[in-house]
Amino acid sequence: GLRRGRTEAHDPAPVAPVDPQHLAATLPFLPRTVRAVVELLRLTGARPGELCKLRFSEIDRSGGVWVFRPGR
């Protein structure tokens, strides 16, 4: 990354979370799988790439709370 004050480049504005009302209005129009991913992103704070790397076998669903146990 660039260090502040060392170049002419401007710092971009921070990315804010999506307004919950906009999200709620959008969810009914998403395909089931995409909706599940969006809801999981919202609930966990994970990055999209992190969710895409999940494998079903790494999720312990034996209890009331699901636990992700990565293989490595």
Predicted model as a PDB file, atoms N, CA, C, CB and O in Angstrom, pLDDT in the B-factor column:
MODEL        1                                                                  
ATOM      1  N   GLY A   1       0.801  -1.191   0.000  1.00 66.00           N  
ATOM      2  CA  GLY A   1       0.000   0.000   0.000  1.00 66.00           C  
ATOM      3  C   GLY A   1       0.841   1.251   0.000  1.00 66.00           C  
ATOM      4  O   GLY A   1       2.039   1.208   0.279  1.00 66.00           O  
ATOM      5  N   LEU A   2       0.224   2.343  -0.307  1.00 69.00           N  
ATOM      6  CA  LEU A   2       0.906   3.632  -0.313  1.00 69.00           C  
ATOM      7  C   LEU A   2       0.857   4.250   1.071  1.00 69.00           C  
ATOM      8  CB  LEU A   2       0.279   4.580  -1.347  1.00 69.00           C  
ATOM      9  O   LEU A   2      -0.144   4.145   1.780  1.00 69.00           O  
ATOM     10  N   ARG A   3       1.941   4.888   1.441  1.00 73.00           N  
ATOM     11  CA  ARG A   3       1.968   5.557   2.740  1.00 73.00           C  
ATOM     12  C   ARG A   3       1.395   6.959   2.602  1.00 73.00           C  
ATOM     13  CB  ARG A   3       3.407   5.611   3.306  1.00 73.00           C  
ATOM     14  O   ARG A   3       1.635   7.651   1.613  1.00 73.00           O  
ATOM     15  N   ARG A   4       0.646   7.356   3.595  1.00 71.00           N  
ATOM     16  CA  ARG A   4       0.005   8.672   3.589  1.00 71.00           C  
ATOM     17  C   ARG A   4       1.069   9.773   3.471  1.00 71.00           C  
ATOM     18  CB  ARG A   4      -0.846   8.872   4.877  1.00 71.00           C  
ATOM     19  O   ARG A   4       2.077   9.772   4.178  1.00 71.00           O  
ATOM     20  N   GLY A   5       0.807  10.712   2.552  1.00 72.00           N  
ATOM     21  CA  GLY A   5       1.682  11.860   2.405  1.00 72.00           C  
ATOM     22  C   GLY A   5       2.910  11.622   1.544  1.00 72.00           C  
ATOM     23  O   GLY A   5       3.675  12.560   1.320  1.00 72.00           O  
ATOM     24  N   ARG A   6       3.133  10.413   1.054  1.00 77.00           N  
ATOM     25  CA  ARG A   6       4.323  10.131   0.261  1.00 77.00           C  
ATOM     26  C   ARG A   6       4.060  10.195  -1.240  1.00 77.00           C  
ATOM     27  CB  ARG A   6       4.864   8.774   0.620  1.00 77.00           C  
ATOM     28  O   ARG A   6       4.999  10.146  -2.035  1.00 77.00           O  
ATOM     29  N   THR A   7       2.797  10.303  -1.633  1.00 78.00           N  
ATOM     30  CA  THR A   7       2.447  10.402  -3.049  1.00 78.00           C  
ATOM     31  C   THR A   7       1.329  11.425  -3.218  1.00 78.00           C  
ATOM     32  CB  THR A   7       2.019   9.017  -3.618  1.00 78.00           C  
ATOM     33  O   THR A   7       0.807  11.972  -2.246  1.00 78.00           O  
ATOM     34  N   GLU A   8       0.980  11.665  -4.472  1.00 80.00           N  
ATOM     35  CA  GLU A   8      -0.129  12.573  -4.786  1.00 80.00           C  
ATOM     36  C   GLU A   8      -1.482  11.855  -4.744  1.00 80.00           C  
ATOM     37  CB  GLU A   8       0.082  13.201  -6.167  1.00 80.00           C  
ATOM     38  O   GLU A   8      -2.530  12.491  -4.863  1.00 80.00           O  
ATOM     39  N   ALA A   9      -1.456  10.532  -4.576  1.00 77.00           N  
ATOM     40  CA  ALA A   9      -2.688   9.740  -4.594  1.00 77.00           C  
ATOM     41  C   ALA A   9      -3.588  10.146  -3.424  1.00 77.00           C  
ATOM     42  CB  ALA A   9      -2.367   8.221  -4.529  1.00 77.00           C  
ATOM     43  O   ALA A   9      -3.116  10.414  -2.319  1.00 77.00           O  
ATOM     44  N   HIS A  10      -4.885  10.184  -3.696  1.00 78.00           N  
ATOM     45  CA  HIS A  10      -5.830  10.526  -2.631  1.00 78.00           C  
ATOM     46  C   HIS A  10      -6.315   9.247  -1.950  1.00 78.00           C  
ATOM     47  CB  HIS A  10      -7.035  11.338  -3.195  1.00 78.00           C  
ATOM     48  O   HIS A  10      -6.355   8.181  -2.565  1.00 78.00           O  
ATOM     49  N   ASP A  11      -6.674   9.364  -0.701  1.00 76.00           N  
ATOM     50  CA  ASP A  11      -7.213   8.225   0.040  1.00 76.00           C  
ATOM     51  C   ASP A  11      -8.697   8.088  -0.282  1.00 76.00           C  
ATOM     52  CB  ASP A  11      -6.988   8.394   1.576  1.00 76.00           C  
ATOM     53  O   ASP A  11      -9.439   9.068  -0.209  1.00 76.00           O  
ATOM     54  N   PRO A  12      -9.136   6.885  -0.635  1.00 79.00           N  
ATOM     55  CA  PRO A  12     -10.561   6.700  -0.917  1.00 79.00           C  
ATOM     56  C   PRO A  12     -11.378   6.793   0.370  1.00 79.00           C  
ATOM     57  CB  PRO A  12     -10.805   5.343  -1.608  1.00 79.00           C  
ATOM     58  O   PRO A  12     -10.867   6.583   1.470  1.00 79.00           O  
ATOM     59  N   ALA A  13     -12.638   7.106   0.205  1.00 84.00           N  
ATOM     60  CA  ALA A  13     -13.540   7.158   1.367  1.00 84.00           C  
ATOM     61  C   ALA A  13     -13.725   5.742   1.912  1.00 84.00           C  
ATOM     62  CB  ALA A  13     -14.927   7.792   0.983  1.00 84.00           C  
ATOM     63  O   ALA A  13     -13.756   4.785   1.138  1.00 84.00           O  
ATOM     64  N   PRO A  14     -13.847   5.597   3.224  1.00 85.00           N  
ATOM     65  CA  PRO A  14     -14.066   4.266   3.791  1.00 85.00           C  
ATOM     66  C   PRO A  14     -15.373   3.663   3.268  1.00 85.00           C  
ATOM     67  CB  PRO A  14     -14.088   4.334   5.332  1.00 85.00           C  
ATOM     68  O   PRO A  14     -16.342   4.378   3.011  1.00 85.00           O  
ATOM     69  N   VAL A  15     -15.382   2.352   3.120  1.00 85.00           N  
ATOM     70  CA  VAL A  15     -16.577   1.657   2.665  1.00 85.00           C  
ATOM     71  C   VAL A  15     -17.474   1.401   3.874  1.00 85.00           C  
ATOM     72  CB  VAL A  15     -16.214   0.321   1.938  1.00 85.00           C  
ATOM     73  O   VAL A  15     -17.053   0.775   4.847  1.00 85.00           O  
ATOM     74  N   ALA A  16     -18.689   1.881   3.807  1.00 88.00           N  
ATOM     75  CA  ALA A  16     -19.633   1.726   4.917  1.00 88.00           C  
ATOM     76  C   ALA A  16     -20.494   0.485   4.688  1.00 88.00           C  
ATOM     77  CB  ALA A  16     -20.526   2.991   5.066  1.00 88.00           C  
ATOM     78  O   ALA A  16     -20.634   0.026   3.555  1.00 88.00           O  
ATOM     79  N   PRO A  17     -21.072  -0.058   5.761  1.00 87.00           N  
ATOM     80  CA  PRO A  17     -21.979  -1.195   5.583  1.00 87.00           C  
ATOM     81  C   PRO A  17     -23.239  -0.794   4.822  1.00 87.00           C  
ATOM     82  CB  PRO A  17     -22.359  -1.786   6.940  1.00 87.00           C  
ATOM     83  O   PRO A  17     -23.615   0.377   4.785  1.00 87.00           O  
ATOM     84  N   VAL A  18     -23.871  -1.775   4.226  1.00 90.00           N  
ATOM     85  CA  VAL A  18     -25.123  -1.544   3.506  1.00 90.00           C  
ATOM     86  C   VAL A  18     -26.216  -1.190   4.515  1.00 90.00           C  
ATOM     87  CB  VAL A  18     -25.529  -2.799   2.663  1.00 90.00           C  
ATOM     88  O   VAL A  18     -26.275  -1.761   5.604  1.00 90.00           O  
ATOM     89  N   ASP A  19     -27.058  -0.264   4.152  1.00 94.00           N  
ATOM     90  CA  ASP A  19     -28.183   0.113   5.000  1.00 94.00           C  
ATOM     91  C   ASP A  19     -29.075  -1.118   5.196  1.00 94.00           C  
ATOM     92  CB  ASP A  19     -28.993   1.305   4.373  1.00 94.00           C  
ATOM     93  O   ASP A  19     -29.478  -1.734   4.210  1.00 94.00           O  
ATOM     94  N   PRO A  20     -29.394  -1.496   6.448  1.00 93.00           N  
ATOM     95  CA  PRO A  20     -30.216  -2.683   6.697  1.00 93.00           C  
ATOM     96  C   PRO A  20     -31.557  -2.669   5.966  1.00 93.00           C  
ATOM     97  CB  PRO A  20     -30.462  -2.820   8.167  1.00 93.00           C  
ATOM     98  O   PRO A  20     -32.057  -3.727   5.583  1.00 93.00           O  
ATOM     99  N   GLN A  21     -32.144  -1.495   5.768  1.00 96.00           N  
ATOM    100  CA  GLN A  21     -33.417  -1.412   5.046  1.00 96.00           C  
ATOM    101  C   GLN A  21     -33.227  -1.773   3.572  1.00 96.00           C  
ATOM    102  CB  GLN A  21     -34.019   0.002   5.174  1.00 96.00           C  
ATOM    103  O   GLN A  21     -34.087  -2.426   2.980  1.00 96.00           O  
ATOM    104  N   HIS A  22     -32.119  -1.356   2.983  1.00 96.00           N  
ATOM    105  CA  HIS A  22     -31.840  -1.701   1.586  1.00 96.00           C  
ATOM    106  C   HIS A  22     -31.616  -3.206   1.459  1.00 96.00           C  
ATOM    107  CB  HIS A  22     -30.603  -0.921   1.061  1.00 96.00           C  
ATOM    108  O   HIS A  22     -32.083  -3.835   0.510  1.00 96.00           O  
ATOM    109  N   LEU A  23     -30.910  -3.762   2.408  1.00 95.00           N  
ATOM    110  CA  LEU A  23     -30.656  -5.200   2.389  1.00 95.00           C  
ATOM    111  C   LEU A  23     -31.966  -5.978   2.510  1.00 95.00           C  
ATOM    112  CB  LEU A  23     -29.693  -5.592   3.526  1.00 95.00           C  
ATOM    113  O   LEU A  23     -32.205  -6.920   1.754  1.00 95.00           O  
ATOM    114  N   ALA A  24     -32.806  -5.586   3.455  1.00 95.00           N  
ATOM    115  CA  ALA A  24     -34.085  -6.268   3.653  1.00 95.00           C  
ATOM    116  C   ALA A  24     -34.968  -6.169   2.404  1.00 95.00           C  
ATOM    117  CB  ALA A  24     -34.818  -5.678   4.865  1.00 95.00           C  
ATOM    118  O   ALA A  24     -35.690  -7.111   2.077  1.00 95.00           O  
ATOM    119  N   ALA A  25     -34.911  -5.038   1.715  1.00 97.00           N  
ATOM    120  CA  ALA A  25     -35.715  -4.863   0.507  1.00 97.00           C  
ATOM    121  C   ALA A  25     -35.175  -5.683  -0.663  1.00 97.00           C  
ATOM    122  CB  ALA A  25     -35.768  -3.391   0.125  1.00 97.00           C  
ATOM    123  O   ALA A  25     -35.931  -6.035  -1.568  1.00 97.00           O  
ATOM    124  N   THR A  26     -33.894  -5.988  -0.658  1.00 97.00           N  
ATOM    125  CA  THR A  26     -33.257  -6.714  -1.755  1.00 97.00           C  
ATOM    126  C   THR A  26     -33.374  -8.224  -1.607  1.00 97.00           C  
ATOM    127  CB  THR A  26     -31.804  -6.329  -1.849  1.00 97.00           C  
ATOM    128  O   THR A  26     -33.524  -8.929  -2.606  1.00 97.00           O  
ATOM    129  N   LEU A  27     -33.309  -8.729  -0.395  1.00 97.00           N  
ATOM    130  CA  LEU A  27     -33.267 -10.175  -0.157  1.00 97.00           C  
ATOM    131  C   LEU A  27     -34.368 -10.976  -0.855  1.00 97.00           C  
ATOM    132  CB  LEU A  27     -33.346 -10.428   1.304  1.00 97.00           C  
ATOM    133  O   LEU A  27     -34.068 -12.038  -1.400  1.00 97.00           O  
ATOM    134  N   PRO A  28     -35.610 -10.532  -0.868  1.00 97.00           N  
ATOM    135  CA  PRO A  28     -36.656 -11.333  -1.517  1.00 97.00           C  
ATOM    136  C   PRO A  28     -36.450 -11.545  -3.018  1.00 97.00           C  
ATOM    137  CB  PRO A  28     -37.981 -10.681  -1.299  1.00 97.00           C  
ATOM    138  O   PRO A  28     -37.040 -12.459  -3.595  1.00 97.00           O  
ATOM    139  N   PHE A  29     -35.634 -10.724  -3.648  1.00 98.00           N  
ATOM    140  CA  PHE A  29     -35.429 -10.811  -5.089  1.00 98.00           C  
ATOM    141  C   PHE A  29     -34.199 -11.624  -5.474  1.00 98.00           C  
ATOM    142  CB  PHE A  29     -35.314  -9.434  -5.665  1.00 98.00           C  
ATOM    143  O   PHE A  29     -33.949 -11.850  -6.657  1.00 98.00           O  
ATOM    144  N   LEU A  30     -33.438 -12.060  -4.490  1.00 97.00           N  
ATOM    145  CA  LEU A  30     -32.220 -12.826  -4.764  1.00 97.00           C  
ATOM    146  C   LEU A  30     -32.528 -14.312  -4.898  1.00 97.00           C  
ATOM    147  CB  LEU A  30     -31.186 -12.603  -3.654  1.00 97.00           C  
ATOM    148  O   LEU A  30     -33.442 -14.817  -4.247  1.00 97.00           O  
ATOM    149  N   PRO A  31     -31.768 -15.019  -5.741  1.00 98.00           N  
ATOM    150  CA  PRO A  31     -31.906 -16.475  -5.773  1.00 98.00           C  
ATOM    151  C   PRO A  31     -31.579 -17.054  -4.396  1.00 98.00           C  
ATOM    152  CB  PRO A  31     -30.983 -17.094  -6.859  1.00 98.00           C  
ATOM    153  O   PRO A  31     -30.819 -16.461  -3.630  1.00 98.00           O  
ATOM    154  N   ARG A  32     -32.145 -18.189  -4.097  1.00 97.00           N  
ATOM    155  CA  ARG A  32     -32.026 -18.790  -2.761  1.00 97.00           C  
ATOM    156  C   ARG A  32     -30.570 -18.910  -2.302  1.00 97.00           C  
ATOM    157  CB  ARG A  32     -32.677 -20.168  -2.753  1.00 97.00           C  
ATOM    158  O   ARG A  32     -30.254 -18.570  -1.162  1.00 97.00           O  
ATOM    159  N   THR A  33     -29.695 -19.384  -3.165  1.00 93.00           N  
ATOM    160  CA  THR A  33     -28.298 -19.584  -2.788  1.00 93.00           C  
ATOM    161  C   THR A  33     -27.596 -18.259  -2.516  1.00 93.00           C  
ATOM    162  CB  THR A  33     -27.560 -20.346  -3.881  1.00 93.00           C  
ATOM    163  O   THR A  33     -26.850 -18.132  -1.546  1.00 93.00           O  
ATOM    164  N   VAL A  34     -27.839 -17.273  -3.377  1.00 94.00           N  
ATOM    165  CA  VAL A  34     -27.220 -15.959  -3.197  1.00 94.00           C  
ATOM    166  C   VAL A  34     -27.744 -15.311  -1.924  1.00 94.00           C  
ATOM    167  CB  VAL A  34     -27.492 -15.048  -4.418  1.00 94.00           C  
ATOM    168  O   VAL A  34     -26.986 -14.689  -1.180  1.00 94.00           O  
ATOM    169  N   ARG A  35     -29.033 -15.458  -1.677  1.00 96.00           N  
ATOM    170  CA  ARG A  35     -29.616 -14.900  -0.454  1.00 96.00           C  
ATOM    171  C   ARG A  35     -28.959 -15.516   0.783  1.00 96.00           C  
ATOM    172  CB  ARG A  35     -31.142 -15.139  -0.424  1.00 96.00           C  
ATOM    173  O   ARG A  35     -28.661 -14.807   1.744  1.00 96.00           O  
ATOM    174  N   ALA A  36     -28.735 -16.823   0.761  1.00 92.00           N  
ATOM    175  CA  ALA A  36     -28.090 -17.494   1.888  1.00 92.00           C  
ATOM    176  C   ALA A  36     -26.679 -16.957   2.111  1.00 92.00           C  
ATOM    177  CB  ALA A  36     -28.047 -19.008   1.655  1.00 92.00           C  
ATOM    178  O   ALA A  36     -26.268 -16.744   3.251  1.00 92.00           O  
ATOM    179  N   VAL A  37     -25.943 -16.740   1.033  1.00 91.00           N  
ATOM    180  CA  VAL A  37     -24.581 -16.208   1.150  1.00 91.00           C  
ATOM    181  C   VAL A  37     -24.617 -14.795   1.731  1.00 91.00           C  
ATOM    182  CB  VAL A  37     -23.873 -16.206  -0.230  1.00 91.00           C  
ATOM    183  O   VAL A  37     -23.831 -14.474   2.622  1.00 91.00           O  
ATOM    184  N   VAL A  38     -25.515 -13.956   1.236  1.00 94.00           N  
ATOM    185  CA  VAL A  38     -25.624 -12.579   1.732  1.00 94.00           C  
ATOM    186  C   VAL A  38     -25.977 -12.577   3.217  1.00 94.00           C  
ATOM    187  CB  VAL A  38     -26.687 -11.790   0.927  1.00 94.00           C  
ATOM    188  O   VAL A  38     -25.398 -11.812   3.988  1.00 94.00           O  
ATOM    189  N   GLU A  39     -26.912 -13.416   3.622  1.00 94.00           N  
ATOM    190  CA  GLU A  39     -27.290 -13.470   5.037  1.00 94.00           C  
ATOM    191  C   GLU A  39     -26.130 -13.982   5.894  1.00 94.00           C  
ATOM    192  CB  GLU A  39     -28.527 -14.370   5.229  1.00 94.00           C  
ATOM    193  O   GLU A  39     -25.911 -13.488   7.000  1.00 94.00           O  
ATOM    194  N   LEU A  40     -25.392 -14.963   5.393  1.00 90.00           N  
ATOM    195  CA  LEU A  40     -24.241 -15.473   6.139  1.00 90.00           C  
ATOM    196  C   LEU A  40     -23.143 -14.421   6.255  1.00 90.00           C  
ATOM    197  CB  LEU A  40     -23.690 -16.731   5.467  1.00 90.00           C  
ATOM    198  O   LEU A  40     -22.509 -14.300   7.303  1.00 90.00           O  
ATOM    199  N   LEU A  41     -22.916 -13.665   5.193  1.00 91.00           N  
ATOM    200  CA  LEU A  41     -21.944 -12.567   5.258  1.00 91.00           C  
ATOM    201  C   LEU A  41     -22.346 -11.557   6.323  1.00 91.00           C  
ATOM    202  CB  LEU A  41     -21.817 -11.871   3.888  1.00 91.00           C  
ATOM    203  O   LEU A  41     -21.514 -11.101   7.107  1.00 91.00           O  
ATOM    204  N   ARG A  42     -23.624 -11.213   6.344  1.00 91.00           N  
ATOM    205  CA  ARG A  42     -24.114 -10.226   7.319  1.00 91.00           C  
ATOM    206  C   ARG A  42     -23.978 -10.731   8.745  1.00 91.00           C  
ATOM    207  CB  ARG A  42     -25.573  -9.876   7.037  1.00 91.00           C  
ATOM    208  O   ARG A  42     -23.589  -9.981   9.640  1.00 91.00           O  
ATOM    209  N   LEU A  43     -24.295 -11.993   8.956  1.00 89.00           N  
ATOM    210  CA  LEU A  43     -24.281 -12.550  10.311  1.00 89.00           C  
ATOM    211  C   LEU A  43     -22.885 -12.829  10.846  1.00 89.00           C  
ATOM    212  CB  LEU A  43     -25.074 -13.813  10.340  1.00 89.00           C  
ATOM    213  O   LEU A  43     -22.663 -12.772  12.056  1.00 89.00           O  
ATOM    214  N   THR A  44     -21.940 -13.130   9.957  1.00 87.00           N  
ATOM    215  CA  THR A  44     -20.611 -13.527  10.416  1.00 87.00           C  
ATOM    216  C   THR A  44     -19.550 -12.445  10.271  1.00 87.00           C  
ATOM    217  CB  THR A  44     -20.173 -14.733   9.671  1.00 87.00           C  
ATOM    218  O   THR A  44     -18.547 -12.464  10.984  1.00 87.00           O  
ATOM    219  N   GLY A  45     -19.760 -11.506   9.360  1.00 87.00           N  
ATOM    220  CA  GLY A  45     -18.726 -10.513   9.103  1.00 87.00           C  
ATOM    221  C   GLY A  45     -17.592 -11.064   8.257  1.00 87.00           C  
ATOM    222  O   GLY A  45     -16.551 -10.422   8.119  1.00 87.00           O  
ATOM    223  N   ALA A  46     -17.783 -12.247   7.690  1.00 88.00           N  
ATOM    224  CA  ALA A  46     -16.755 -12.848   6.844  1.00 88.00           C  
ATOM    225  C   ALA A  46     -16.654 -12.103   5.518  1.00 88.00           C  
ATOM    226  CB  ALA A  46     -17.058 -14.337   6.599  1.00 88.00           C  
ATOM    227  O   ALA A  46     -17.564 -11.373   5.125  1.00 88.00           O  
ATOM    228  N   ARG A  47     -15.549 -12.302   4.853  1.00 89.00           N  
ATOM    229  CA  ARG A  47     -15.369 -11.751   3.504  1.00 89.00           C  
ATOM    230  C   ARG A  47     -15.938 -12.750   2.509  1.00 89.00           C  
ATOM    231  CB  ARG A  47     -13.855 -11.450   3.198  1.00 89.00           C  
ATOM    232  O   ARG A  47     -15.978 -13.946   2.798  1.00 89.00           O  
ATOM    233  N   PRO A  48     -16.383 -12.281   1.332  1.00 90.00           N  
ATOM    234  CA  PRO A  48     -16.933 -13.209   0.339  1.00 90.00           C  
ATOM    235  C   PRO A  48     -15.973 -14.345  -0.025  1.00 90.00           C  
ATOM    236  CB  PRO A  48     -17.303 -12.451  -0.911  1.00 90.00           C  
ATOM    237  O   PRO A  48     -16.395 -15.493  -0.161  1.00 90.00           O  
ATOM    238  N   GLY A  49     -14.703 -14.033  -0.180  1.00 90.00           N  
ATOM    239  CA  GLY A  49     -13.724 -15.060  -0.517  1.00 90.00           C  
ATOM    240  C   GLY A  49     -13.599 -16.124   0.552  1.00 90.00           C  
ATOM    241  O   GLY A  49     -13.365 -17.294   0.249  1.00 90.00           O  
ATOM    242  N   GLU A  50     -13.755 -15.718   1.808  1.00 88.00           N  
ATOM    243  CA  GLU A  50     -13.682 -16.683   2.911  1.00 88.00           C  
ATOM    244  C   GLU A  50     -14.853 -17.660   2.847  1.00 88.00           C  
ATOM    245  CB  GLU A  50     -13.671 -15.953   4.272  1.00 88.00           C  
ATOM    246  O   GLU A  50     -14.681 -18.858   3.073  1.00 88.00           O  
ATOM    247  N   LEU A  51     -16.030 -17.152   2.543  1.00 87.00           N  
ATOM    248  CA  LEU A  51     -17.194 -18.037   2.450  1.00 87.00           C  
ATOM    249  C   LEU A  51     -17.098 -18.968   1.252  1.00 87.00           C  
ATOM    250  CB  LEU A  51     -18.473 -17.219   2.363  1.00 87.00           C  
ATOM    251  O   LEU A  51     -17.519 -20.122   1.321  1.00 87.00           O  
ATOM    252  N   CYS A  52     -16.546 -18.468   0.161  1.00 86.00           N  
ATOM    253  CA  CYS A  52     -16.427 -19.301  -1.040  1.00 86.00           C  
ATOM    254  C   CYS A  52     -15.461 -20.461  -0.833  1.00 86.00           C  
ATOM    255  CB  CYS A  52     -15.969 -18.457  -2.224  1.00 86.00           C  
ATOM    256  O   CYS A  52     -15.548 -21.469  -1.535  1.00 86.00           O  
ATOM    257  N   LYS A  53     -14.552 -20.333   0.110  1.00 86.00           N  
ATOM    258  CA  LYS A  53     -13.584 -21.395   0.381  1.00 86.00           C  
ATOM    259  C   LYS A  53     -14.100 -22.427   1.377  1.00 86.00           C  
ATOM    260  CB  LYS A  53     -12.302 -20.796   0.899  1.00 86.00           C  
ATOM    261  O   LYS A  53     -13.465 -23.463   1.576  1.00 86.00           O  
ATOM    262  N   LEU A  54     -15.243 -22.159   2.006  1.00 86.00           N  
ATOM    263  CA  LEU A  54     -15.799 -23.103   2.980  1.00 86.00           C  
ATOM    264  C   LEU A  54     -16.128 -24.428   2.310  1.00 86.00           C  
ATOM    265  CB  LEU A  54     -17.057 -22.519   3.647  1.00 86.00           C  
ATOM    266  O   LEU A  54     -16.590 -24.470   1.170  1.00 86.00           O  
ATOM    267  N   ARG A  55     -15.882 -25.502   3.037  1.00 89.00           N  
ATOM    268  CA  ARG A  55     -16.304 -26.819   2.560  1.00 89.00           C  
ATOM    269  C   ARG A  55     -17.316 -27.348   3.564  1.00 89.00           C  
ATOM    270  CB  ARG A  55     -15.079 -27.809   2.393  1.00 89.00           C  
ATOM    271  O   ARG A  55     -17.154 -27.194   4.775  1.00 89.00           O  
ATOM    272  N   PHE A  56     -18.346 -27.965   3.049  1.00 87.00           N  
ATOM    273  CA  PHE A  56     -19.420 -28.472   3.900  1.00 87.00           C  
ATOM    274  C   PHE A  56     -18.874 -29.393   4.991  1.00 87.00           C  
ATOM    275  CB  PHE A  56     -20.461 -29.215   3.056  1.00 87.00           C  
ATOM    276  O   PHE A  56     -19.380 -29.397   6.113  1.00 87.00           O  
ATOM    277  N   SER A  57     -17.841 -30.175   4.662  1.00 90.00           N  
ATOM    278  CA  SER A  57     -17.267 -31.121   5.612  1.00 90.00           C  
ATOM    279  C   SER A  57     -16.564 -30.433   6.781  1.00 90.00           C  
ATOM    280  CB  SER A  57     -16.295 -32.030   4.902  1.00 90.00           C  
ATOM    281  O   SER A  57     -16.277 -31.075   7.791  1.00 90.00           O  
ATOM    282  N   GLU A  58     -16.285 -29.137   6.655  1.00 91.00           N  
ATOM    283  CA  GLU A  58     -15.596 -28.405   7.720  1.00 91.00           C  
ATOM    284  C   GLU A  58     -16.574 -27.734   8.700  1.00 91.00           C  
ATOM    285  CB  GLU A  58     -14.679 -27.351   7.109  1.00 91.00           C  
ATOM    286  O   GLU A  58     -16.145 -27.040   9.622  1.00 91.00           O  
ATOM    287  N   ILE A  59     -17.856 -27.936   8.508  1.00 90.00           N  
ATOM    288  CA  ILE A  59     -18.858 -27.318   9.380  1.00 90.00           C  
ATOM    289  C   ILE A  59     -19.473 -28.399  10.266  1.00 90.00           C  
ATOM    290  CB  ILE A  59     -19.963 -26.586   8.543  1.00 90.00           C  
ATOM    291  O   ILE A  59     -20.120 -29.326   9.779  1.00 90.00           O  
ATOM    292  N   ASP A  60     -19.262 -28.264  11.567  1.00 92.00           N  
ATOM    293  CA  ASP A  60     -19.834 -29.199  12.534  1.00 92.00           C  
ATOM    294  C   ASP A  60     -21.257 -28.742  12.842  1.00 92.00           C  
ATOM    295  CB  ASP A  60     -18.963 -29.277  13.844  1.00 92.00           C  
ATOM    296  O   ASP A  60     -21.466 -27.712  13.484  1.00 92.00           O  
ATOM    297  N   ARG A  61     -22.228 -29.518  12.379  1.00 92.00           N  
ATOM    298  CA  ARG A  61     -23.632 -29.161  12.565  1.00 92.00           C  
ATOM    299  C   ARG A  61     -24.307 -30.046  13.598  1.00 92.00           C  
ATOM    300  CB  ARG A  61     -24.376 -29.252  11.248  1.00 92.00           C  
ATOM    301  O   ARG A  61     -25.533 -30.148  13.618  1.00 92.00           O  
ATOM    302  N   SER A  62     -23.524 -30.687  14.456  1.00 95.00           N  
ATOM    303  CA  SER A  62     -24.071 -31.647  15.410  1.00 95.00           C  
ATOM    304  C   SER A  62     -24.811 -30.984  16.565  1.00 95.00           C  
ATOM    305  CB  SER A  62     -22.967 -32.509  15.953  1.00 95.00           C  
ATOM    306  O   SER A  62     -25.659 -31.623  17.188  1.00 95.00           O  
ATOM    307  N   GLY A  63     -24.520 -29.737  16.867  1.00 93.00           N  
ATOM    308  CA  GLY A  63     -25.157 -29.056  17.985  1.00 93.00           C  
ATOM    309  C   GLY A  63     -26.079 -27.948  17.519  1.00 93.00           C  
ATOM    310  O   GLY A  63     -26.320 -27.783  16.323  1.00 93.00           O  
ATOM    311  N   GLY A  64     -26.591 -27.193  18.472  1.00 93.00           N  
ATOM    312  CA  GLY A  64     -27.494 -26.085  18.174  1.00 93.00           C  
ATOM    313  C   GLY A  64     -26.789 -24.936  17.480  1.00 93.00           C  
ATOM    314  O   GLY A  64     -27.407 -24.179  16.731  1.00 93.00           O  
ATOM    315  N   VAL A  65     -25.477 -24.806  17.733  1.00 92.00           N  
ATOM    316  CA  VAL A  65     -24.667 -23.778  17.092  1.00 92.00           C  
ATOM    317  C   VAL A  65     -23.697 -24.473  16.147  1.00 92.00           C  
ATOM    318  CB  VAL A  65     -23.905 -22.902  18.148  1.00 92.00           C  
ATOM    319  O   VAL A  65     -22.954 -25.361  16.565  1.00 92.00           O  
ATOM    320  N   TRP A  66     -23.695 -24.082  14.889  1.00 88.00           N  
ATOM    321  CA  TRP A  66     -22.775 -24.676  13.922  1.00 88.00           C  
ATOM    322  C   TRP A  66     -21.386 -24.084  14.138  1.00 88.00           C  
ATOM    323  CB  TRP A  66     -23.261 -24.435  12.458  1.00 88.00           C  
ATOM    324  O   TRP A  66     -21.244 -22.894  14.418  1.00 88.00           O  
ATOM    325  N   VAL A  67     -20.365 -24.930  14.004  1.00 90.00           N  
ATOM    326  CA  VAL A  67     -18.992 -24.503  14.236  1.00 90.00           C  
ATOM    327  C   VAL A  67     -18.166 -24.818  12.997  1.00 90.00           C  
ATOM    328  CB  VAL A  67     -18.393 -25.193  15.496  1.00 90.00           C  
ATOM    329  O   VAL A  67     -18.218 -25.931  12.473  1.00 90.00           O  
ATOM    330  N   PHE A  68     -17.409 -23.839  12.535  1.00 87.00           N  
ATOM    331  CA  PHE A  68     -16.521 -24.039  11.396  1.00 87.00           C  
ATOM    332  C   PHE A  68     -15.167 -24.469  11.926  1.00 87.00           C  
ATOM    333  CB  PHE A  68     -16.401 -22.748  10.526  1.00 87.00           C  
ATOM    334  O   PHE A  68     -14.548 -23.773  12.731  1.00 87.00           O  
ATOM    335  N   ARG A  69     -14.718 -25.622  11.465  1.00 86.00           N  
ATOM    336  CA  ARG A  69     -13.415 -26.152  11.851  1.00 86.00           C  
ATOM    337  C   ARG A  69     -12.608 -26.395  10.584  1.00 86.00           C  
ATOM    338  CB  ARG A  69     -13.556 -27.465  12.692  1.00 86.00           C  
ATOM    339  O   ARG A  69     -12.727 -27.450   9.961  1.00 86.00           O  
ATOM    340  N   PRO A  70     -11.777 -25.409  10.197  1.00 85.00           N  
ATOM    341  CA  PRO A  70     -11.023 -25.565   8.958  1.00 85.00           C  
ATOM    342  C   PRO A  70      -9.999 -26.688   9.063  1.00 85.00           C  
ATOM    343  CB  PRO A  70     -10.328 -24.261   8.598  1.00 85.00           C  
ATOM    344  O   PRO A  70      -9.415 -26.929  10.120  1.00 85.00           O  
ATOM    345  N   GLY A  71      -9.801 -27.364   7.940  1.00 79.00           N  
ATOM    346  CA  GLY A  71      -8.834 -28.448   7.899  1.00 79.00           C  
ATOM    347  C   GLY A  71      -7.412 -27.974   8.085  1.00 79.00           C  
ATOM    348  O   GLY A  71      -6.575 -28.706   8.612  1.00 79.00           O  
ATOM    349  N   ARG A  72      -7.129 -26.745   7.654  1.00 75.00           N  
ATOM    350  CA  ARG A  72      -5.795 -26.165   7.840  1.00 75.00           C  
ATOM    351  C   ARG A  72      -5.877 -24.683   7.963  1.00 75.00           C  
ATOM    352  CB  ARG A  72      -4.874 -26.532   6.699  1.00 75.00           C  
ATOM    353  O   ARG A  72      -4.853 -24.019   8.125  1.00 75.00           O  
TER     354      ARG A  72                                                      
ENDMDL                                                                          
END                                                                             
